[in-house]
Amino acid sequence: MVKLGMFVYPWDMAKAPERLLGEYADLGCNMIAVNGVYHQCNVLETRTWHVYERRNAGASFAIHPEKYGRLRPRAEADLTQTYADLREMCEKKGIEWRCWMVNLHNDQVGDQWPDTNVYNVWGDRYPSALCVNHPDVRQYASALLEDVIATIAPRHVVMETESWMQAFHGRHHEFMLPRMTPAVQYLLSMCFCPHCMEQAQKDGVDAEKARALVDRLLKQLLAGDTTFGDNEHTQVIQLLLEYPELYAYQRFRMRSVTRLVKQTSETAHAHGVKYDYIPSAAPFPINEMHFEGSCLGELAPYVDSLVPLCYTPNQTYSMIRKNVDLFAPQTPVALAQNLSRARYAGRDAFVGKVLDAAQNGAQDIYSYCYTMATDECLSWVKQAYGLALEKEREKA
């Protein structure tokens, strides 16, 4: 049976768990992905009429310090019991219990241990982005997952930001006057910290040559805008084709992500937990996952499902599935869609997107996010999920 559910914030559910979970079940949901680890944010919560300010990234449960090395997340111990209560209520209602994690997008760890940050070509650090190649970060990623499994006990983990982060992702008051074209964003996002430089050399990549090239290209691109129009992403592809040293460094970045995913998926599978992977922290089209270093073909052996963020109206499941088939045809793909009213022409557009996924083989359908959604959009969810289950019963 297709699993239908939503991403959910635990701090909102803690205020009235029985009422909110009852409402959630009435929408036709048979699966839930409750967040276990999140980044800094301000969130308008419509289920409890509240603006929630999360000043620091971290875990929403009491951690087990002995599981960690040098790096430890900030922990909100007061929500630990909320997970146990919600899990028990979900089991009684037949709702499959999952956990969604935001991993290397963590300003608290980045500020406390600056050496773990991504460092761009000019040596500037991005505190909210942890370096995939830093050995302490890799140990932290596995320890955090172990802690989530021990405390929250999900059947699936949905892993987000287990990759490189973009520069200028939305940290406090980011300002720039030059146009942030895809090429500028891409080149500014590359990490050239000592750990990356060392690992690249071990991988047979001339890291110094790549760094010098990125420095030159950025200065040239920032001197004056070079692209206007609707095909700006093609400039990134041309840079990779024209400069072998840049392509080699990009392949190294992708291998780095694959190594980390292999490591953490082995942790999950050792505990009998399914490992579902969000291949980008931004809602890119599937063919732009290279920005954050996700190589779908390389990741396929290690993940149980891919969960691309299909947040724009033209990103349908059937389109995403065809594109994934170019690289990982045997890997299950989920639909993860945004519940912002502005993204849909109306109810029919949303319902059609859900039915397209259900009828074309999606095993999991997620909506983001229950605790922020309007009553109008939740009424769409109820209709769409009900029709999806009805059509599945007719096929059976």
Secondary structure, 3 states (H helix, E strand, C coil): CCEEEEEECHHHHCCCHHHHHHHHHHCCCCEEEEEEEECCEEEEECCCCEEEEECCCEECCCCCHHHCCCCCCCECHHHHHHHHHHHHHHHHHCCEEEEEEECCECHHHHHHCHHHEEECCCCCEEEEEECCCCHHHHHHHHHHHHHHHHHHCCCEEEEECCCCCCCCCCCCCCCCCCCCCHHHHHHHHCCCCHHHHHHHHHCCCCHHHHHHHHHHHHHHHHHCCCCCCCCCHHHHHHHHHHCHHHHHHHHHHHHHHHHHHHHHHHHHHHCCCEEEECCCCCCCCHHHHHHHCCCHHHHHHHCCEECCECCCCCCCHHHHHHHHCCCCCCCCECEEEECCHHHCCCHHHHHHHHHHHHHCCCCEEEEECHHHCCHHHHHHHHHHHHHHHHHHHHHC
